[in-house]
Amino acid sequence: MRNIVLAIIFAFVFFGCTPKQVVQLKMPGQQQQQQIQTQPKVVDEDKTTVVEEFQPIEVFETDVKEQIMDNSGSSLDMQNIDMTKAKIKIAFVYPTLLDKYARTAINTMLGYLTYQESDHNLMILSTSDESLNSIKTAFSKLEDANISKVIALYSPKALDSLNQVANGNFEVYLPLIEKNDSIDNDNLIFGSISYEDQLKKLSYQSNGQNVIFSQNTFISRNIKNAYDNVVGNSSYEREIGNSEKNFNNIVKSSRLGGSSFFINLDLMKTAMVLSQLSANNINPSNILLTQNNFDTRILTLTQDHDRQKALFANSIDKVDSKLTDIVSNFGGNIEYEWVDYSVLVGTNYLYYGGNSKVVPTRVVNNKVEYEPKLYKAAAYGFVEVR
């Protein structure tokens, strides 16, 4: 009995003192990082792998970095993949300068493909820039992988280059680019929302005495150009500096009262202007905002009375709640982020080889037909104005 007790004590001491194995995780930014990283998380019940984050890599001018995602959202070695076994082979190509939008766009695609419960291979390629040479290199890799369906997240500056590489071997969806009548290429599908269409919808609510506040950012300049094309006339215009903080003096003008107030600012500046209008007892006829401000954060940044006369244009349509939840679990936002929603429309179209009831927004003549609708901000969300 004494020997047994001694043996138990010895075993306890031996194993208790044995060093435990430590696994060191490579964090973003370490020198050995070679490709986009994902941190998976398993969702209860449906066991869906969730991509929470990936970190784009630095690449040289003509480099193209590639990655394959399998059904679980895990990264696979390109050399060991039999691409012929997948029911759908699709690629996502983007320049690193747009990695902010690429993160959630990829998550949206993974969420959609998981919703479909399909065998799939998602190939991700990042280019260092939007030059013709970089895009050619990327599409050459797609041809080698025998992938014809492509989501290409490039700005309108890359349209001519994309037009040159999108031959009959490809079907290319462009989430950020509106259809250009000068481009005659049936292999390109244009998926951007139209700020002009939204401003037309908003202009019907104007009383003709128009005021517009803008700022010097890429999105604001685009919306201002659309405003000039659609609305044109203004009784008062003001550009707010990106670093400007004193909003009290900005709204002190006799010309603002009773006007139709177009706000073309980022979310924080919009909230400041709305608050100052109330604080200075400026009573506009209405306040008109585009997709840029259709964001639930506006509800927490402003008071109810600040938003009482605000109308928001929104081109995002409603989809099945299960699809919305799955995409959300992956890190996409197809309710309020129009780039994610555009990617969803494109992925659905390429998946079915045409329109389907899964996503109500349709592609017609190689262009996505969005239907802008107007919403008011309620206490806990947005309510459509019919």
C-alpha positions as a printed Julia matrix, in Angstrom:
386×3 Matrix{Float64}:
   0.0    0.0     0.0
   2.9    2.32    0.9
   4.44   1.71   -2.55
   1.19   2.59   -4.31
   0.9    5.89   -2.42
   4.51   6.76   -3.24
   3.87   5.97   -6.92
   0.83   8.27   -7.03
   2.75  11.1    -5.36
   5.66  10.65   -7.77
   3.36  10.74  -10.81
   1.6   13.87   -9.55
   4.88  15.69   -8.95
   6.34  14.58  -12.31
   3.42  15.66  -14.49
   2.68  18.79  -12.48
   6.22  20.0   -13.01
   6.36  19.18  -16.7
   6.57  22.44  -18.75
   3.36  23.17  -20.63
   3.52  23.76  -24.39
   3.05  27.42  -25.32
   1.82  28.36  -28.81
   2.92  31.82  -29.85
   0.49  33.55  -32.18
   1.85  35.73  -34.99
   0.28  39.13  -34.7
  -0.36  41.47  -37.64
   2.74  43.39  -38.6
   5.33  40.72  -37.74
   8.07  40.28  -40.33
   7.17  36.7   -41.23
   3.57  37.52  -42.13
   3.06  36.49  -45.76
  -0.62  36.77  -46.58
  -4.0   38.04  -45.47
  -4.76  36.64  -42.03
  -8.08  35.59  -40.62
  -9.04  34.92  -37.03
 -11.78  32.23  -37.08
 -14.57  31.97  -34.61
 -17.12  29.15  -34.54
 -20.79  30.06  -34.4
 -22.9   27.82  -32.21
 -25.33  25.38  -33.8
 -24.56  25.94  -37.5
 -20.76  25.61  -36.98
 -20.05  28.36  -39.47
 -16.5   29.66  -39.45
 -16.47  33.4   -39.0
 -13.79  35.63  -40.44
 -13.32  38.43  -37.93
 -10.25  40.14  -39.31
  -7.65  40.01  -41.98
  -4.61  42.17  -42.38
  -3.62  43.11  -45.94
   0.03  42.77  -46.79
   2.46  45.19  -48.37
   3.17  44.31  -51.97
   5.45  45.67  -54.66
   4.07  47.36  -57.75
   3.46  44.34  -59.96
   3.05  41.75  -57.19
  -0.21  39.9   -56.81
  -0.81  38.07  -53.53
  -3.18  35.13  -53.59
  -5.19  33.19  -51.09
  -7.82  30.47  -51.31
 -10.71  30.23  -48.87
 -12.52  26.91  -48.51
 -16.07  26.21  -47.28
 -15.12  26.99  -43.69
 -13.45  30.29  -44.53
 -10.01  28.82  -43.83
  -6.96  29.67  -45.89
  -5.6   26.88  -48.08
  -2.4   26.32  -50.03
  -3.04  27.27  -53.66
  -0.75  24.52  -54.98
  -2.69  21.76  -53.24
  -6.19  22.76  -54.36
  -8.14  20.83  -56.96
 -10.28  23.67  -58.28
 -12.37  21.31  -60.42
 -14.2   19.9   -57.39
 -15.91  23.11  -56.31
 -19.49  23.82  -57.34
 -18.6   27.47  -57.69
 -15.19  29.04  -58.18
 -15.16  32.76  -57.63
 -12.49  35.4   -57.07
 -12.27  38.65  -55.17
  -9.65  41.08  -56.5
  -8.82  44.44  -54.94
  -6.0   47.0   -54.56
  -4.48  47.35  -51.1
  -5.49  51.01  -50.95
  -9.1   49.8   -50.6
  -8.4   47.22  -47.91
 -10.82  49.02  -45.55
 -13.73  48.05  -47.81
 -12.19  44.71  -48.84
 -12.3   43.35  -45.29
 -16.07  43.44  -44.92
 -16.65  42.69  -48.62
 -14.82  39.37  -48.29
 -16.76  38.63  -45.1
 -19.98  39.34  -46.99
 -19.04  36.9   -49.75
 -18.14  34.2   -47.21
 -21.42  34.76  -45.39
 -23.41  34.47  -48.63
 -21.63  31.27  -49.72
 -22.16  29.79  -46.25
 -25.85  30.69  -46.45
 -26.02  28.76  -49.73
 -24.31  25.76  -48.08
 -22.36  25.33  -51.3
 -19.03  23.72  -52.07
 -16.94  26.66  -53.13
 -13.47  28.02  -53.56
 -13.0   31.73  -53.03
  -9.72  33.03  -54.41
  -8.54  36.37  -53.02
  -6.02  38.46  -54.92
  -4.62  41.8   -53.78
  -2.7   44.15  -56.04
  -0.45  46.96  -54.93
  -2.29  49.55  -57.02
  -4.85  50.04  -59.78
  -2.39  50.12  -62.68
  -2.99  48.15  -65.85
   0.11  46.04  -65.23
  -1.03  44.98  -61.75
  -4.55  44.18  -62.91
  -3.25  42.19  -65.89
  -1.07  40.11  -63.58
  -4.0   39.38  -61.3
  -6.32  38.34  -64.12
  -3.59  36.15  -65.6
  -3.54  34.24  -62.31
  -7.32  33.87  -62.5
  -7.02  32.36  -65.97
  -4.38  29.93  -64.72
  -6.77  28.9   -61.93
  -9.64  28.55  -64.43
 -11.78  31.11  -62.57
 -14.15  33.19  -64.66
 -16.45  34.78  -62.03
 -14.83  37.82  -60.45
 -15.74  40.54  -57.94
 -13.3   43.39  -58.67
 -13.32  46.06  -55.96
 -11.64  48.91  -57.86
 -12.36  52.63  -58.08
 -13.62  54.29  -61.28
 -10.01  55.27  -62.06
  -9.32  51.63  -62.95
 -12.23  51.26  -65.39
 -10.17  51.56  -68.59
  -7.68  48.96  -67.32
 -10.46  46.58  -66.26
 -12.08  47.04  -69.65
  -8.87  45.87  -71.33
  -8.46  42.69  -69.26
 -12.13  41.64  -68.99
 -12.32  39.49  -72.12
 -14.74  36.7   -72.92
 -13.1   34.42  -70.35
 -14.42  36.53  -67.49
 -17.62  37.83  -65.94
 -16.51  40.77  -63.81
 -18.7   42.57  -61.26
 -17.63  46.1   -60.25
 -19.17  47.11  -56.88
 -17.76  50.65  -56.86
 -18.27  51.73  -60.46
 -21.36  53.08  -62.19
 -22.1   52.18  -65.8
 -20.23  54.32  -68.29
 -21.87  54.7   -71.68
 -18.45  54.99  -73.33
 -17.58  51.42  -72.24
 -19.09  48.71  -74.41
 -18.06  45.46  -72.74
 -20.61  42.76  -71.96
 -18.14  41.11  -69.58
 -18.39  44.0   -67.1
 -21.27  44.38  -64.65
 -21.6   47.76  -62.93
 -22.71  47.63  -59.29
 -22.3   51.06  -57.69
 -25.28  52.89  -56.28
 -26.15  56.19  -57.97
 -26.02  59.32  -55.83
 -27.71  61.13  -58.7
 -30.72  58.8   -58.45
 -30.86  59.41  -54.7
 -30.64  63.17  -55.13
 -33.41  63.09  -57.72
 -35.59  61.33  -55.15
 -34.63  63.86  -52.47
 -35.07  66.86  -54.79
 -38.8   66.12  -55.1
 -39.02  67.03  -51.4
 -37.19  70.34  -51.87
 -39.03  73.65  -51.69
 -36.58  75.16  -54.2
 -34.7   77.24  -51.63
 -31.72  74.92  -51.45
 -28.81  75.04  -49.03
 -25.91  72.59  -49.19
 -23.07  71.91  -46.76
 -20.15  69.87  -48.14
 -16.54  69.02  -47.3
 -13.36  68.22  -49.19
 -13.38  64.41  -49.14
 -13.62  61.86  -51.94
 -17.2   60.84  -51.17
 -18.38  64.38  -50.49
 -16.92  65.63  -53.78
 -18.7   62.84  -55.67
 -22.0   63.67  -54.02
 -21.49  67.4   -54.68
 -20.9   66.66  -58.39
 -24.11  64.64  -58.45
 -25.91  67.47  -56.65
 -24.7   70.0   -59.24
 -25.94  67.74  -62.06
 -29.34  67.03  -60.53
 -30.29  69.98  -58.33
 -27.98  72.72  -59.57
 -29.3   75.88  -57.97
 -28.5   76.84  -54.37
 -29.33  79.92  -52.35
 -26.44  79.17  -50.0
 -23.41  76.85  -50.17
 -20.78  76.19  -47.53
 -17.73  73.91  -47.53
 -16.74  72.85  -44.04
 -13.06  72.2   -43.43
 -12.13  68.65  -42.48
 -10.52  69.9   -39.26
 -13.18  72.53  -38.5
 -14.67  72.22  -35.01
 -16.56  75.46  -34.33
 -19.98  74.61  -35.75
 -21.85  77.28  -33.79
 -20.94  80.05  -36.24
 -21.44  77.85  -39.3
 -25.23  77.77  -38.99
 -25.71  81.42  -38.01
 -27.15  82.78  -41.26
 -30.52  84.3   -41.99
 -30.58  82.42  -45.32
 -30.86  79.01  -43.64
 -34.34  79.39  -42.15
 -37.15  77.84  -44.19
 -34.7   76.25  -46.66
 -34.34  72.71  -47.93
 -31.09  71.71  -46.32
 -28.87  69.2   -48.21
 -26.18  67.85  -45.87
 -23.19  66.34  -47.65
 -20.87  65.65  -44.73
 -19.43  62.71  -42.85
 -21.41  61.27  -39.96
 -19.8   63.25  -37.13
 -20.05  66.6   -38.92
 -23.63  65.87  -39.91
 -24.5   65.23  -36.27
 -22.81  68.49  -35.24
 -24.7   70.52  -37.86
 -28.04  68.96  -36.88
 -27.38  69.74  -33.21
 -26.36  73.33  -33.94
 -29.44  73.96  -36.09
 -31.57  73.05  -33.08
 -29.41  74.94  -30.61
 -29.6   78.15  -32.71
 -33.32  77.8   -33.42
 -32.77  77.52  -37.18
 -35.9   76.0   -38.63
 -35.3   74.52  -42.12
 -38.17  73.31  -44.27
 -36.55  69.88  -44.34
 -33.13  68.23  -44.09
 -32.16  65.95  -46.99
 -29.4   63.32  -46.72
 -28.01  60.63  -49.04
 -26.81  57.08  -48.37
 -23.66  58.51  -46.81
 -25.6   59.29  -43.63
 -27.99  56.33  -43.59
 -26.34  54.89  -40.5
 -27.79  53.88  -37.14
 -24.99  55.74  -35.37
 -26.74  58.99  -36.26
 -29.43  57.96  -33.76
 -26.96  58.01  -30.87
 -25.1   61.12  -32.01
 -28.18  63.35  -32.19
 -31.38  64.06  -30.27
 -34.83  63.17  -31.58
 -35.73  66.82  -32.24
 -32.49  67.31  -34.2
 -33.64  64.68  -36.72
 -37.33  65.58  -36.8
 -37.23  67.04  -40.33
 -34.5   64.76  -41.73
 -35.13  62.52  -44.73
 -32.57  59.85  -45.67
 -32.21  58.27  -49.11
 -31.34  54.57  -49.06
 -30.8   52.16  -51.96
 -30.23  49.01  -49.88
 -33.09  46.53  -50.09
 -34.14  43.98  -47.47
 -33.07  40.34  -47.8
 -33.85  37.17  -45.86
 -33.13  37.7   -42.15
 -31.15  34.44  -41.95
 -28.84  35.66  -44.72
 -28.46  39.03  -42.97
 -27.58  37.31  -39.68
 -25.02  34.97  -41.25
 -23.31  37.81  -43.1
 -23.32  39.83  -39.87
 -21.7   36.94  -37.99
 -18.94  36.93  -40.56
 -18.39  40.67  -40.1
 -20.26  42.07  -43.12
 -23.04  44.65  -42.93
 -25.62  44.39  -45.72
 -28.2   46.53  -43.92
 -26.32  49.84  -43.8
 -23.02  49.52  -45.72
 -23.83  49.95  -49.4
 -20.47  48.53  -50.56
 -21.19  45.28  -48.72
 -24.69  45.21  -50.16
 -23.37  45.81  -53.67
 -20.92  42.92  -53.2
 -23.84  40.77  -52.05
 -25.81  41.64  -55.21
 -22.81  40.75  -57.37
 -22.04  37.49  -55.58
 -25.66  36.4   -55.85
 -25.75  37.27  -59.57
 -22.54  35.39  -60.33
 -23.6   32.43  -58.18
 -26.84  31.86  -60.09
 -25.6   33.11  -63.45
 -28.39  35.69  -63.32
 -30.91  37.29  -60.95
 -32.59  35.29  -58.2
 -35.15  35.86  -55.46
 -32.47  35.55  -52.77
 -31.54  39.19  -53.39
 -34.37  41.43  -54.66
 -32.09  44.01  -56.31
 -31.67  43.07  -59.97
 -29.03  43.38  -62.65
 -30.46  44.66  -65.95
 -28.32  45.24  -69.05
 -25.1   44.8   -67.05
 -26.09  47.41  -64.51
 -27.55  47.02  -61.02
 -30.93  48.73  -60.76
 -31.2   50.19  -57.28
 -34.47  51.72  -56.15
 -33.82  54.62  -53.77
 -36.35  54.96  -50.96
 -36.82  57.66  -48.36
 -36.64  57.05  -44.61
 -37.18  59.0   -41.42
 -35.12  58.37  -38.31
 -37.19  57.04  -35.41
 -36.0   56.47  -31.84
 -34.56  53.0   -32.53
 -34.11  52.82  -36.29
 -35.3   54.01  -39.68
 -38.89  53.96  -40.95
 -39.68  54.12  -44.67
 -41.68  57.11  -45.85
 -44.33  55.98  -48.32
